Amino acid sequence: MVSVGFLFLIDPVIEIWRRYIASCLPSHQQPGWVRKVAIILKIGLLAAIATGVAGAAQVSSAFDSQSGVDTVKSLRKVSYILSLGASHPVLLLYDNC
C-alpha cells in the first residue's frame, strides 16, 4: 500500500487545473473539452488506485509462487503508468491565461 498514497494527491491537482482554466475565461467562452478531459483523468486515477490496491492485496499470496510475484509487479507497473497518464496531461494542457 506504499505506492497508493500519492495517488490521492493527483485528484486535487486535476480539480485545480479544471478550475484554473474555468476561471480564466467567461462562462460562455469556456472550452467544453476541459470538463470532459478532467472526467477522463479522474477515471484513470480511479483505475490506478484500483490496480494499486489489487497489487497490495495479492502480496501475501505472492510468496507462494513466482507467478504471484509477477502478477504483483505487473499490477504495480500498471498502476504507475495509469497514475502518470492521469497526472501528466494536466501539465501538458496547462494554459497561461
MMTF fields as JSON, N, C-alpha, C and O atoms, coordinates in Angstrom:
{
  "mmtfVersion": "1.0.0",
  "mmtfProducer": "UNKNOWN",
  "numBonds": 387,
  "numAtoms": 388,
  "numGroups": 97,
  "numChains": 1,
  "numModels": 1,
  "chainsPerModel": [1],
  "groupsPerChain": [97],
  "chainIdList": ["A"],
  "bondAtomList": [4, 2, 8, 6, 12, 10, 16, 14, 20, 18, 24, 22, 28, 26, 32, 30, 36, 34, 40, 38, 44, 42, 48, 46, 52, 50, 56, 54, 60, 58, 64, 62, 68, 66, 72, 70, 76, 74, 80, 78, 84, 82, 88, 86, 92, 90, 96, 94, 100, 98, 104, 102, 108, 106, 112, 110, 116, 114, 120, 118, 124, 122, 128, 126, 132, 130, 136, 134, 140, 138, 144, 142, 148, 146, 152, 150, 156, 154, 160, 158, 164, 162, 168, 166, 172, 170, 176, 174, 180, 178, 184, 182, 188, 186, 192, 190, 196, 194, 200, 198, 204, 202, 208, 206, 212, 210, 216, 214, 220, 218, 224, 222, 228, 226, 232, 230, 236, 234, 240, 238, 244, 242, 248, 246, 252, 250, 256, 254, 260, 258, 264, 262, 268, 266, 272, 270, 276, 274, 280, 278, 284, 282, 288, 286, 292, 290, 296, 294, 300, 298, 304, 302, 308, 306, 312, 310, 316, 314, 320, 318, 324, 322, 328, 326, 332, 330, 336, 334, 340, 338, 344, 342, 348, 346, 352, 350, 356, 354, 360, 358, 364, 362, 368, 366, 372, 370, 376, 374, 380, 378, 384, 382],
  "bondOrderList": [1, 1, 1, 1, 1, 1, 1, 1, 1, 1, 1, 1, 1, 1, 1, 1, 1, 1, 1, 1, 1, 1, 1, 1, 1, 1, 1, 1, 1, 1, 1, 1, 1, 1, 1, 1, 1, 1, 1, 1, 1, 1, 1, 1, 1, 1, 1, 1, 1, 1, 1, 1, 1, 1, 1, 1, 1, 1, 1, 1, 1, 1, 1, 1, 1, 1, 1, 1, 1, 1, 1, 1, 1, 1, 1, 1, 1, 1, 1, 1, 1, 1, 1, 1, 1, 1, 1, 1, 1, 1, 1, 1, 1, 1, 1, 1],
  "groupList": [{"groupName": "MET", "atomNameList": ["N", "CA", "C", "O"], "elementList": ["N", "C", "C", "O"], "formalChargeList": [0, 0, 0, 0], "bondAtomList": [1, 0, 2, 1, 3, 2], "bondOrderList": [1, 1, 2], "singleLetterCode": "M", "chemCompType": "L-PEPTIDE LINKING"}, {"groupName": "VAL", "atomNameList": ["N", "CA", "C", "O"], "elementList": ["N", "C", "C", "O"], "formalChargeList": [0, 0, 0, 0], "bondAtomList": [1, 0, 2, 1, 3, 2], "bondOrderList": [1, 1, 2], "singleLetterCode": "V", "chemCompType": "L-PEPTIDE LINKING"}, {"groupName": "SER", "atomNameList": ["N", "CA", "C", "O"], "elementList": ["N", "C", "C", "O"], "formalChargeList": [0, 0, 0, 0], "bondAtomList": [1, 0, 2, 1, 3, 2], "bondOrderList": [1, 1, 2], "singleLetterCode": "S", "chemCompType": "L-PEPTIDE LINKING"}, {"groupName": "GLY", "atomNameList": ["N", "CA", "C", "O"], "elementList": ["N", "C", "C", "O"], "formalChargeList": [0, 0, 0, 0], "bondAtomList": [1, 0, 2, 1, 3, 2], "bondOrderList": [1, 1, 2], "singleLetterCode": "G", "chemCompType": "PEPTIDE LINKING"}, {"groupName": "PHE", "atomNameList": ["N", "CA", "C", "O"], "elementList": ["N", "C", "C", "O"], "formalChargeList": [0, 0, 0, 0], "bondAtomList": [1, 0, 2, 1, 3, 2], "bondOrderList": [1, 1, 2], "singleLetterCode": "F", "chemCompType": "L-PEPTIDE LINKING"}, {"groupName": "LEU", "atomNameList": ["N", "CA", "C", "O"], "elementList": ["N", "C", "C", "O"], "formalChargeList": [0, 0, 0, 0], "bondAtomList": [1, 0, 2, 1, 3, 2], "bondOrderList": [1, 1, 2], "singleLetterCode": "L", "chemCompType": "L-PEPTIDE LINKING"}, {"groupName": "ILE", "atomNameList": ["N", "CA", "C", "O"], "elementList": ["N", "C", "C", "O"], "formalChargeList": [0, 0, 0, 0], "bondAtomList": [1, 0, 2, 1, 3, 2], "bondOrderList": [1, 1, 2], "singleLetterCode": "I", "chemCompType": "L-PEPTIDE LINKING"}, {"groupName": "ASP", "atomNameList": ["N", "CA", "C", "O"], "elementList": ["N", "C", "C", "O"], "formalChargeList": [0, 0, 0, 0], "bondAtomList": [1, 0, 2, 1, 3, 2], "bondOrderList": [1, 1, 2], "singleLetterCode": "D", "chemCompType": "L-PEPTIDE LINKING"}, {"groupName": "PRO", "atomNameList": ["N", "CA", "C", "O"], "elementList": ["N", "C", "C", "O"], "formalChargeList": [0, 0, 0, 0], "bondAtomList": [1, 0, 2, 1, 3, 2], "bondOrderList": [1, 1, 2], "singleLetterCode": "P", "chemCompType": "L-PEPTIDE LINKING"}, {"groupName": "GLU", "atomNameList": ["N", "CA", "C", "O"], "elementList": ["N", "C", "C", "O"], "formalChargeList": [0, 0, 0, 0], "bondAtomList": [1, 0, 2, 1, 3, 2], "bondOrderList": [1, 1, 2], "singleLetterCode": "E", "chemCompType": "L-PEPTIDE LINKING"}, {"groupName": "TRP", "atomNameList": ["N", "CA", "C", "O"], "elementList": ["N", "C", "C", "O"], "formalChargeList": [0, 0, 0, 0], "bondAtomList": [1, 0, 2, 1, 3, 2], "bondOrderList": [1, 1, 2], "singleLetterCode": "W", "chemCompType": "L-PEPTIDE LINKING"}, {"groupName": "ARG", "atomNameList": ["N", "CA", "C", "O"], "elementList": ["N", "C", "C", "O"], "formalChargeList": [0, 0, 0, 0], "bondAtomList": [1, 0, 2, 1, 3, 2], "bondOrderList": [1, 1, 2], "singleLetterCode": "R", "chemCompType": "L-PEPTIDE LINKING"}, {"groupName": "TYR", "atomNameList": ["N", "CA", "C", "O"], "elementList": ["N", "C", "C", "O"], "formalChargeList": [0, 0, 0, 0], "bondAtomList": [1, 0, 2, 1, 3, 2], "bondOrderList": [1, 1, 2], "singleLetterCode": "Y", "chemCompType": "L-PEPTIDE LINKING"}, {"groupName": "ALA", "atomNameList": ["N", "CA", "C", "O"], "elementList": ["N", "C", "C", "O"], "formalChargeList": [0, 0, 0, 0], "bondAtomList": [1, 0, 2, 1, 3, 2], "bondOrderList": [1, 1, 2], "singleLetterCode": "A", "chemCompType": "L-PEPTIDE LINKING"}, {"groupName": "CYS", "atomNameList": ["N", "CA", "C", "O"], "elementList": ["N", "C", "C", "O"], "formalChargeList": [0, 0, 0, 0], "bondAtomList": [1, 0, 2, 1, 3, 2], "bondOrderList": [1, 1, 2], "singleLetterCode": "C", "chemCompType": "L-PEPTIDE LINKING"}, {"groupName": "HIS", "atomNameList": ["N", "CA", "C", "O"], "elementList": ["N", "C", "C", "O"], "formalChargeList": [0, 0, 0, 0], "bondAtomList": [1, 0, 2, 1, 3, 2], "bondOrderList": [1, 1, 2], "singleLetterCode": "H", "chemCompType": "L-PEPTIDE LINKING"}, {"groupName": "GLN", "atomNameList": ["N", "CA", "C", "O"], "elementList": ["N", "C", "C", "O"], "formalChargeList": [0, 0, 0, 0], "bondAtomList": [1, 0, 2, 1, 3, 2], "bondOrderList": [1, 1, 2], "singleLetterCode": "Q", "chemCompType": "L-PEPTIDE LINKING"}, {"groupName": "LYS", "atomNameList": ["N", "CA", "C", "O"], "elementList": ["N", "C", "C", "O"], "formalChargeList": [0, 0, 0, 0], "bondAtomList": [1, 0, 2, 1, 3, 2], "bondOrderList": [1, 1, 2], "singleLetterCode": "K", "chemCompType": "L-PEPTIDE LINKING"}, {"groupName": "THR", "atomNameList": ["N", "CA", "C", "O"], "elementList": ["N", "C", "C", "O"], "formalChargeList": [0, 0, 0, 0], "bondAtomList": [1, 0, 2, 1, 3, 2], "bondOrderList": [1, 1, 2], "singleLetterCode": "T", "chemCompType": "L-PEPTIDE LINKING"}, {"groupName": "ASN", "atomNameList": ["N", "CA", "C", "O"], "elementList": ["N", "C", "C", "O"], "formalChargeList": [0, 0, 0, 0], "bondAtomList": [1, 0, 2, 1, 3, 2], "bondOrderList": [1, 1, 2], "singleLetterCode": "N", "chemCompType": "L-PEPTIDE LINKING"}],
  "groupTypeList": [0, 1, 2, 1, 3, 4, 5, 4, 5, 6, 7, 8, 1, 6, 9, 6, 10, 11, 11, 12, 6, 13, 2, 14, 5, 8, 2, 15, 16, 16, 8, 3, 10, 1, 11, 17, 1, 13, 6, 6, 5, 17, 6, 3, 5, 5, 13, 13, 6, 13, 18, 3, 1, 13, 3, 13, 13, 16, 1, 2, 2, 13, 4, 7, 2, 16, 2, 3, 1, 7, 18, 1, 17, 2, 5, 11, 17, 1, 2, 12, 6, 5, 2, 5, 3, 13, 2, 15, 8, 1, 5, 5, 5, 12, 7, 19, 14],
  "groupIdList": [1, 2, 3, 4, 5, 6, 7, 8, 9, 10, 11, 12, 13, 14, 15, 16, 17, 18, 19, 20, 21, 22, 23, 24, 25, 26, 27, 28, 29, 30, 31, 32, 33, 34, 35, 36, 37, 38, 39, 40, 41, 42, 43, 44, 45, 46, 47, 48, 49, 50, 51, 52, 53, 54, 55, 56, 57, 58, 59, 60, 61, 62, 63, 64, 65, 66, 67, 68, 69, 70, 71, 72, 73, 74, 75, 76, 77, 78, 79, 80, 81, 82, 83, 84, 85, 86, 87, 88, 89, 90, 91, 92, 93, 94, 95, 96, 97],
  "secStructList": [7, 4, 4, 4, 6, 6, 2, 2, 2, 2, 2, 2, 2, 2, 2, 2, 2, 2, 2, 2, 2, 2, 2, 2, 1, 7, 4, 4, 4, 1, 7, 6, 2, 2, 2, 2, 2, 2, 2, 2, 2, 2, 2, 2, 2, 2, 2, 2, 2, 2, 2, 2, 2, 2, 2, 2, 2, 6, 2, 2, 2, 2, 6, 6, 7, 2, 2, 2, 2, 2, 2, 2, 2, 2, 2, 2, 2, 2, 2, 2, 2, 2, 2, 2, 2, 2, 2, 2, 2, 2, 2, 2, 6, 7, 7, 7, 7],
  "xCoordList": [0.81, 0.0, 0.852, 0.312, 2.141, 3.013, 2.826, 2.89, 2.598, 2.533, 1.187, 1.04, 0.214, -1.122, -1.277, -2.125, -0.501, -0.685, -0.62, -1.438, 0.337, 0.468, -0.662, -0.909, -1.347, -2.426, -3.562, -4.241, -3.765, -4.848, -4.507, -5.386, -3.264, -2.871, -3.077, -3.079, -3.248, -3.425, -4.816, -4.97, -5.824, -7.193, -7.3, -7.901, -6.752, -6.807, -6.076, -6.486, -5.006, -4.283, -5.164, -5.19, -5.878, -6.795, -7.895, -8.239, -8.437, -9.525, -9.03, -9.729, -7.843, -7.285, -7.056, -7.333, -6.55, -6.35, -7.673, -7.753, -8.709, -10.017, -10.57, -11.086, -10.465, -10.974, -10.144, -10.684, -8.855, -7.999, -8.4, -8.539, -8.581, -8.99, -10.373, -10.623, -11.267, -12.619, -12.627, -13.471, -11.709, -11.708, -11.06, -11.254, -10.303, -9.615, -10.545, -10.279, -11.61, -12.487, -13.91, -14.316, -14.668, -16.081, -16.807, -16.335, -17.924, -18.618, -19.007, -19.007, -19.336, -19.739, -18.548, -18.747, -17.313, -16.122, -15.316, -14.298, -15.755, -15.006, -15.093, -16.176, -13.957, -13.986, -14.665, -14.43, -15.494, -16.214, -15.334, -15.683, -14.196, -13.346, -12.639, -12.187, -12.533, -11.814, -12.532, -11.899, -13.831, -14.606, -14.509, -14.369, -14.584, -14.506, -13.135, -13.038, -12.09, -10.731, -10.554, -9.936, -11.093, -10.986, -11.691, -11.184, -12.842, -13.562, -12.761, -12.657, -12.201, -11.394, -10.163, -9.799, -9.531, -8.361, -8.733, -7.975, -9.89, -10.325, -10.657, -10.4, -11.217, -11.483, -10.163, -10.042, -9.179, -7.857, -7.221, -6.549, -7.427, -6.905, -7.563, -6.889, -8.868, -9.559, -9.049, -8.91, -8.773, -8.217, -6.827, -6.481, -6.03, -4.698, -4.796, -4.029, -5.729, -5.924, -6.382, -5.908, -7.301, -7.81, -6.711, -6.626, -5.876, -4.807, -3.736, -3.131, -3.504, -2.566, -3.064, -2.294, -4.331, -4.927, -4.947, -4.673, -5.272, -5.276, -3.879, -3.732, -2.865, -1.495, -1.099, -0.421, -1.524, -1.209, -1.943, -1.413, -3.152, -3.925, -3.333, -3.547, -2.602, -2.048, -0.612, 0.0, -0.079, 1.304, 1.456, 2.449, 0.511, 0.648, 0.644, 1.325, -0.106, -0.117, 1.073, 1.326, 1.797, 2.946, 4.117, 5.001, 4.133, 5.222, 5.144, 6.124, 3.992, 3.796, 4.376, 4.843, 4.352, 4.813, 5.412, 5.185, 6.163, 6.772, 5.715, 5.862, 4.658, 3.605, 2.892, 2.436, 2.791, 2.203, 3.063, 2.547, 4.368, 5.294, 5.192, 5.186, 5.114, 4.985, 3.68, 3.651, 2.613, 1.324, 1.378, 0.889, 1.965, 2.079, 2.936, 2.584, 4.047, 4.895, 4.149, 4.26, 3.392, 2.631, 1.558, 1.37, 0.861, -0.176, 0.419, -0.175, 1.568, 2.222, 2.665, 2.535, 3.185, 3.584, 2.377, 2.442, 1.282, 0.065, -0.452, -0.873, -0.427, -0.859, 0.013, -0.488, 1.305, 2.23, 1.969, 1.946, 1.775, 1.507, 0.195, 0.115, -0.832, -2.127, -2.025, -2.658, -1.238, -1.107, -0.35, -0.67, 0.646, 1.333, 0.382, 0.405, -0.446, -1.426, -2.467, -3.03, -2.729, -3.722, -3.125, -3.851, -1.819, -1.235, -0.518, -0.554, 0.112, 0.905, 0.088, 0.546, -1.075, -1.855, -2.212, -2.359, -2.35, -2.635, -1.479, -1.694, -0.261, 0.894, 1.015, 1.409, 0.679, 0.785, -0.306, -0.094, -1.478, -2.611, -2.72, -3.726, -1.698, -1.686, -1.701, -0.919, -2.595, -2.775, -2.524, -3.134, -1.654, -1.414, -2.524, -2.612, -3.343, -4.459, -4.05, -4.865],
  "yCoordList": [-1.206, 0.0, 1.268, 2.374, 1.125, 2.288, 3.123, 4.351, 2.48, 3.2, 3.854, 4.526, 3.692, 4.246, 5.638, 6.405, 5.976, 7.236, 8.478, 9.384, 8.543, 9.742, 9.879, 10.977, 8.793, 8.857, 9.762, 10.374, 9.847, 10.69, 12.178, 13.023, 12.504, 13.897, 14.348, 15.547, 13.417, 13.774, 14.351, 15.237, 13.87, 14.372, 15.875, 16.572, 16.411, 17.869, 18.628, 19.73, 18.061, 18.722, 18.799, 19.824, 17.726, 17.727, 18.761, 19.496, 18.813, 19.758, 21.208, 22.084, 21.463, 22.82, 23.231, 24.369, 22.304, 22.6, 22.945, 23.93, 22.157, 22.402, 23.756, 24.507, 24.067, 25.35, 26.526, 27.605, 26.33, 27.391, 27.756, 28.933, 26.747, 27.002, 27.654, 28.558, 27.193, 27.751, 29.19, 29.982, 29.54, 30.892, 31.913, 33.116, 31.449, 32.361, 32.964, 34.045, 32.278, 32.704, 32.907, 32.262, 33.786, 33.905, 32.585, 31.789, 32.371, 31.087, 30.744, 29.569, 31.733, 31.423, 31.128, 30.639, 31.413, 31.139, 29.941, 29.591, 29.319, 28.198, 26.996, 26.647, 26.371, 25.207, 24.017, 23.746, 23.324, 22.177, 20.962, 20.077, 20.91, 19.738, 19.659, 18.583, 20.778, 20.774, 19.867, 19.064, 20.0, 19.17, 17.693, 16.833, 17.402, 16.016, 15.408, 14.252, 16.177, 15.686, 15.45, 14.466, 16.348, 16.181, 14.896, 14.185, 14.596, 13.368, 12.137, 11.172, 12.171, 11.035, 10.836, 9.702, 11.923, 11.814, 11.24, 10.454, 11.625, 11.083, 9.599, 8.839, 9.184, 7.753, 6.985, 5.902, 7.541, 6.916, 6.844, 5.867, 7.87, 7.879, 6.797, 6.119, 6.636, 5.567, 4.195, 3.298, 4.026, 2.76, 2.528, 1.397, 3.582, 3.456, 3.057, 2.216, 3.65, 3.292, 1.842, 1.105, 1.436, 0.06, -0.957, -1.979, -0.694, -1.649, -1.64, -2.674, -0.496, -0.443, -1.229, -1.94, -1.105, -1.853, -3.348, -4.174, -3.693, -5.111, -5.715, -6.854, -4.966, -5.459, -5.63, -6.593, -4.688, -4.791, -5.962, -6.607, -6.233, -7.338, -8.689, -9.668, -8.757, -10.034, -10.27, -11.271, -9.37, -9.53, -10.787, -11.501, -11.07, -12.238, -13.54, -14.493, -13.594, -14.814, -14.883, -15.932, -13.803, -13.777, -14.588, -14.981, -14.838, -15.609, -17.088, -17.817, -17.529, -18.943, -19.355, -20.484, -18.463, -18.851, -17.658, -16.504, -17.956, -16.91, -16.168, -14.975, -16.862, -16.197, -15.14, -14.13, -15.361, -14.361, -13.113, -11.995, -13.304, -12.168, -11.385, -10.154, -12.095, -11.436, -10.654, -9.563, -11.2, -10.502, -9.218, -8.18, -9.283, -8.088, -7.024, -5.844, -7.429, -6.478, -5.845, -4.643, -6.656, -6.138, -5.155, -4.111, -5.477, -4.573, -3.255, -2.197, -3.308, -2.065, -1.226, -0.002, -1.865, -1.119, -0.488, 0.658, -1.226, -0.681, 0.495, 1.503, 0.379, 1.481, 2.705, 3.828, 2.495, 3.606, 4.27, 5.497, 3.471, 4.014, 4.772, 5.842, 4.243, 4.934, 6.241, 7.231, 6.253, 7.492, 8.547, 9.733, 8.129, 9.072, 9.587, 10.764, 8.687, 9.086, 10.045, 10.841, 9.978, 10.875, 12.204, 13.188, 12.252, 13.496, 14.312, 15.542, 13.687, 14.432, 15.221, 16.286, 14.779, 15.647, 16.989, 17.991, 17.01, 18.275, 19.242, 20.433, 18.731, 19.593, 19.994, 21.119, 19.086, 19.373, 20.314, 21.104, 20.231, 21.046, 22.341, 23.045, 22.65, 23.867, 25.053, 25.112, 25.975, 27.106, 28.39, 28.607, 29.226, 30.521, 31.474, 31.884, 31.808, 32.704, 34.158, 35.054],
  "zCoordList": [0.0, 0.0, 0.0, 0.037, -0.04, -0.029, -1.299, -1.243, -2.425, -3.692, -3.955, -4.976, -3.098, -3.333, -2.729, -3.185, -1.742, -1.015, -1.873, -1.709, -2.787, -3.607, -4.618, -5.118, -4.925, -5.916, -5.464, -6.288, -4.163, -3.655, -3.763, -3.591, -4.042, -4.248, -5.692, -5.968, -6.601, -8.011, -8.26, -9.101, -7.549, -7.751, -7.49, -8.307, -6.399, -6.234, -7.336, -7.7, -7.867, -8.956, -10.206, -10.887, -10.501, -11.643, -11.444, -12.369, -10.252, -9.969, -10.009, -10.517, -9.483, -9.544, -10.989, -11.366, -11.798, -13.216, -13.879, -14.613, -13.636, -14.254, -13.83, -14.658, -12.546, -12.058, -12.561, -12.806, -12.716, -13.23, -14.663, -14.996, -15.494, -16.872, -16.899, -17.696, -16.027, -15.99, -15.492, -15.913, -14.61, -14.056, -14.987, -14.814, -15.96, -16.872, -17.918, -18.443, -18.211, -19.284, -18.777, -17.81, -19.409, -19.062, -19.377, -20.189, -18.745, -18.863, -20.298, -20.664, -21.114, -22.484, -23.4, -24.512, -22.964, -23.759, -23.259, -23.855, -22.187, -21.624, -22.568, -23.038, -22.839, -23.728, -23.044, -21.867, -23.789, -23.238, -23.015, -22.233, -23.693, -23.575, -22.234, -21.842, -21.52, -20.241, -19.24, -18.555, -19.163, -18.217, -18.599, -17.73, -19.89, -20.345, -20.064, -19.652, -20.286, -20.004, -18.507, -18.103, -17.685, -16.229, -15.781, -14.914, -16.36, -16.004, -16.428, -15.671, -17.627, -18.107, -17.22, -16.909, -16.816, -15.946, -14.585, -14.017, -14.059, -12.762, -12.872, -11.938, -13.986, -14.184, -14.256, -13.683, -14.955, -14.989, -13.62, -13.29, -12.825, -11.459, -10.605, -9.83, -10.746, -10.013, -10.442, -9.61, -11.725, -12.2, -11.619, -11.277, -11.503, -10.903, -9.438, -8.969, -8.719, -7.309, -7.192, -6.328, -8.062, -8.006, -8.293, -7.612, -9.282, -9.569, -8.474, -8.192, -7.867, -6.746, -5.551, -4.905, -5.259, -4.145, -4.461, -3.59, -5.714, -6.096, -5.975, -5.532, -6.361, -6.217, -4.769, -4.411, -3.929, -2.499, -1.854, -0.95, -2.313, -1.739, -2.103, -1.389, -3.187, -3.622, -3.162, -3.534, -2.368, -1.912, -1.06, -1.2, -0.197, 0.685, -0.105, 0.274, -1.188, -1.991, -2.937, -3.529, -3.087, -3.989, -3.448, -4.21, -2.16, -1.58, -1.945, -1.797, -2.418, -2.722, -4.073, -4.227, -5.039, -6.372, -7.105, -6.742, -8.117, -8.938, -9.755, -10.022, -10.148, -10.925, -10.083, -10.618, -8.787, -7.901, -7.817, -7.782, -7.784, -7.762, -9.068, -9.061, -10.174, -11.478, -11.574, -12.142, -11.028, -11.048, -10.24, -10.685, -9.06, -8.217, -8.904, -8.891, -9.499, -10.217, -11.385, -11.624, -12.105, -13.246, -12.791, -13.416, -11.719, -11.22, -10.746, -10.953, -10.121, -9.687, -10.873, -10.848, -11.906, -13.104, -13.786, -14.228, -13.873, -14.483, -13.67, -14.238, -12.358, -11.501, -11.715, -11.77, -11.835, -12.065, -13.416, -13.513, -14.441, -15.776, -15.804, -16.408, -15.165, -15.118, -14.336, -14.704, -13.264, -12.499, -13.295, -13.212, -14.061, -14.941, -16.02, -16.379, -16.524, -17.529, -16.986, -17.737, -15.687, -15.08, -14.652, -14.514, -14.439, -13.94, -15.013, -14.961, -15.956, -16.933, -17.951, -18.365, -18.375, -19.27, -18.632, -19.333, -17.323, -16.641, -16.867, -17.096, -16.801, -17.028, -18.492, -18.8, -19.385, -20.816, -21.294, -22.214, -20.669, -21.093, -20.299, -20.386, -19.534, -18.758, -19.731, -20.68, -19.473, -20.368, -19.593, -18.546, -20.081, -19.447, -19.86, -21.018, -18.925, -19.227, -19.078, -19.294]
}
